[in-house]
Amino acid sequence: MVMSDIAMRALLKKSALVLLLATGIAVSPGFAAEAEGGHEAEGVNWQAWKAGNEVTNVASLQRGANNFVNYCQGCHSLKYMRYERMAKDLEIPLELLNSKLIANGAKATDYMLSTFPPADGEAWFGRAPPDLSLTARAKGVDYIYRFLKGFYVDETRTIGTNNLALPGAAMPAVLSDLEGVKRAVFHTGGAGGGEHAGGPQVERFEQLSPGALSAAEFDGFVRDTTNFLDYASEPAQAQRVHLGIWVVLFLLVFTWFAYLLKQEYWKDVH
């Protein structure tokens, strides 16, 4: 049975609509945050916190690069990322790169390495700070977002803090001057659990001292930092996303020409 023109048009319209919706979802800013609860309301469901980052947002990546250099690179490296490549991808002028982002004694062609001695890390924290080049790919951006927001006071530990996403984390709460200091009040059953068990169940947070940023500003700080680590894990992904948009547009145009060709070939078939 030959498909009628009306049925063919309906099918093509449905296909085009699906492709357009897919394109809109792929490029809509903040879609992941809104659909998955990225702008979390005040509450205790920290397991549902979503990064909602946009790896194509250059301004966010620039802020994230600055955050990483000033708050993370003292201990952590990005051993696969060169300063020069980062500056080119993120549209950072070389003058600004050299004056604000490059470590003392480093060159633009160097990799983004920390000068923190691994032996000191093992002596002070029990392990050397890990390289963060592939953390976003290995753990996911939501894990990084929850980890950076998940520090709380724990007097039972030597470093004085613990982490919801990674119980027993060796890293201290280095962002407490920005976020402030908070205590987590847990549901009955305590703070047991972990990443694979869903993590500890928090009843509420108690703010013990304020930070330099508001809650919304700190969320933005963490989101930008997470965004930069997402970029660093695969620097070419932004170009891949842009290429994907052109591919989808090509498919839409090709579908239209295929429909016109069908009309020409089947115009005498009844």
C-alpha positions in Angstrom: 0.0 0.0 0.0 1.3 3.4 -1.0 1.4 6.0 1.8 -0.8 9.0 1.0 0.5 12.5 0.8 -1.4 13.6 3.9 0.0 10.7 5.9 3.5 11.4 4.6 3.3 15.1 5.5 2.1 14.2 9.0 5.0 11.8 9.5 7.5 14.4 8.3 6.0 17.0 10.5 6.3 14.7 13.5 9.9 13.9 12.7 10.8 17.5 12.3 9.1 18.4 15.6 11.1 15.7 17.4 14.4 16.9 15.9 13.6 20.5 16.8 12.7 19.6 20.4 15.9 17.6 20.7 17.9 20.6 19.4 16.2 22.9 21.8 16.8 20.6 24.7 20.5 20.3 23.8 21.1 24.0 23.6 18.6 25.5 26.1 20.6 27.2 28.9 20.0 25.8 32.3 17.8 23.0 31.0 19.5 20.4 33.1 19.3 22.6 36.2 15.6 23.2 35.8 14.6 19.7 34.9 16.7 18.0 37.4 16.5 20.4 40.3 19.8 22.3 39.8 18.4 25.4 41.5 17.6 23.4 44.7 15.3 24.9 47.2 16.4 25.1 50.8 16.1 21.6 52.2 17.9 18.4 53.0 17.7 16.4 49.8 21.3 16.9 48.9 21.5 13.7 46.8 19.3 15.5 44.3 21.6 18.5 43.9 22.5 18.9 40.2 25.3 20.9 38.7 23.3 22.2 35.8 26.5 23.5 34.2 26.8 24.6 30.6 30.2 23.7 29.1 29.4 26.1 26.2 29.1 29.1 28.5 32.5 30.8 28.1 31.9 33.4 30.8 31.2 30.7 33.3 34.3 28.8 32.2 36.4 31.9 32.6 35.1 32.3 36.1 35.6 28.6 36.8 39.2 28.8 35.6 39.9 31.7 38.0 38.3 29.7 40.8 40.4 26.7 40.1 43.7 28.6 39.9 43.0 30.5 43.2 41.3 27.8 45.3 42.3 24.4 43.8 45.6 24.5 42.0 47.5 25.0 45.2 47.0 21.2 45.8 45.5 19.8 42.6 46.9 19.6 39.1 45.4 19.3 35.6 48.2 17.4 34.1 46.6 17.2 30.6 45.8 20.8 30.2 48.2 23.5 29.1 47.7 27.2 30.0 47.9 28.2 26.4 45.2 25.8 25.3 42.9 26.9 28.1 43.4 30.6 27.2 42.6 29.9 23.5 39.5 27.9 24.2 38.2 30.2 26.9 39.0 33.4 25.0 41.4 34.7 27.7 43.9 37.3 26.5 47.5 36.2 27.0 48.3 39.3 29.0 45.6 38.4 31.5 46.7 34.8 31.5 50.3 35.7 32.3 49.4 38.3 35.0 46.5 36.5 36.8 46.3 32.7 36.0 49.8 31.3 35.4 51.6 30.0 38.5 54.9 31.7 39.4 57.7 30.5 37.3 55.5 28.7 34.8 55.1 29.5 31.0 52.0 29.6 28.8 53.1 26.3 27.2 53.4 24.5 30.5 50.8 22.1 31.9 48.6 23.3 34.8 50.5 21.5 37.5 50.5 22.1 41.3 53.7 22.7 43.1 52.4 21.1 46.3 54.7 18.2 47.3 52.9 14.8 47.3 54.9 13.8 50.4 53.5 16.7 52.3 50.0 15.8 51.2 50.4 12.2 52.5 51.9 13.5 55.8 49.2 16.1 56.4 46.1 14.5 54.9 46.9 10.8 54.7 47.1 10.9 50.9 48.5 13.1 48.1 45.9 15.4 46.5 44.7 13.7 43.3 45.0 15.1 39.8 41.6 16.4 38.7 42.0 16.2 34.9 39.5 13.4 34.4 37.4 13.7 37.6 34.4 15.0 35.7 34.4 12.1 33.3 35.1 9.5 36.1 32.7 10.8 38.7 30.3 13.1 36.9 29.7 16.8 37.3 26.9 16.3 39.8 29.3 14.4 42.1 31.8 17.3 42.0 29.0 19.8 42.7 27.7 17.8 45.7 31.2 17.3 47.0 32.1 21.0 46.9 28.8 21.9 48.6 28.8 18.9 51.0 31.3 19.9 53.7 30.1 20.1 57.3 31.6 20.4 60.7 32.6 17.0 62.3 34.4 17.4 65.6 35.2 13.7 65.6 37.7 14.1 62.8 41.2 15.5 63.0 40.7 18.0 60.2 37.4 19.1 61.8 35.2 18.5 58.8 33.5 15.8 56.8 31.8 15.5 53.5 28.3 14.2 52.5 29.3 12.9 49.1 32.6 11.4 50.3 32.5 10.4 54.0 35.9 10.5 55.5 37.3 12.8 52.8 40.9 13.8 53.4 40.3 17.2 51.9 39.4 20.0 54.4 36.7 22.5 53.7 38.8 25.0 51.8 35.8 27.0 50.6 34.5 27.7 54.1 35.6 31.3 53.9 33.1 31.7 51.0 30.3 29.4 52.0 30.6 29.8 55.8 30.7 27.0 58.3 27.6 24.7 58.7 26.7 21.7 60.8 24.6 18.8 59.4 21.9 17.4 61.6 21.2 13.8 60.6 18.1 11.7 60.7 17.9 8.9 63.1 20.5 6.3 61.9 23.4 8.7 62.0 25.7 9.8 59.2 26.4 6.4 57.8 26.3 5.5 54.2 28.3 6.8 51.3 28.2 7.5 47.6 27.0 4.0 46.7 24.5 3.8 49.5 22.8 7.1 48.7 24.8 8.9 51.4 23.8 10.1 54.8 20.3 11.4 55.3 20.3 15.0 56.5 17.5 16.5 58.5 18.7 20.1 58.3 21.8 22.3 58.2 22.7 24.7 60.9 24.8 27.7 59.8 27.4 28.3 62.5 29.2 31.2 60.8 28.5 33.2 57.6 30.7 33.2 54.5 31.8 35.9 52.2 29.1 34.8 49.6 25.4 34.4 49.9 23.9 30.9 49.3 23.0 31.8 45.7 26.4 33.3 45.0 28.2 30.3 46.5 26.1 27.9 44.3 27.2 30.0 41.3 30.8 29.8 42.4 30.6 26.0 42.7 28.7 25.6 39.4 31.3 27.7 37.5 34.2 25.6 39.1 32.4 22.4 38.2 31.8 23.7 34.7 35.5 24.4 34.3 36.5 20.9 35.5 33.9 19.5 33.0 35.6 21.4 30.2 39.1 20.3 31.4 38.1 16.7 31.3 37.3 17.0 27.5 38.3 20.3 26.1 36.9 19.5 22.6 33.3 18.8 23.9 32.2 22.4 23.3 33.1 22.2 19.6 31.4 18.8 19.5 28.2 20.3 20.8 28.3 23.1 18.3 29.0 20.6 15.5 26.0 18.5 16.7 23.7 21.5 16.2 24.8 21.9 12.6 24.3 18.2 12.0 20.8 18.3 13.3 20.0 21.4 11.1 21.5 19.6 8.1 19.2 16.6 8.8 16.2 18.9 9.0 17.1 20.5 5.6 17.8 17.1 4.1 14.5 15.7 5.3 12.7 18.6 3.5 14.6 18.0 0.3 13.8 14.3 0.6 10.1 15.1 0.9 10.2 17.3 -2.2 12.0 14.5 -4.1 9.4 12.1 -3.0 6.7 14.4 -4.2 8.4 14.5 -7.6 8.9 10.8 -7.9 5.4 9.8 -6.7 3.3 12.6 -8.3 1.9 10.2 -10.9 1.2 7.3 -8.4 -2.4 7.1 -7.2 
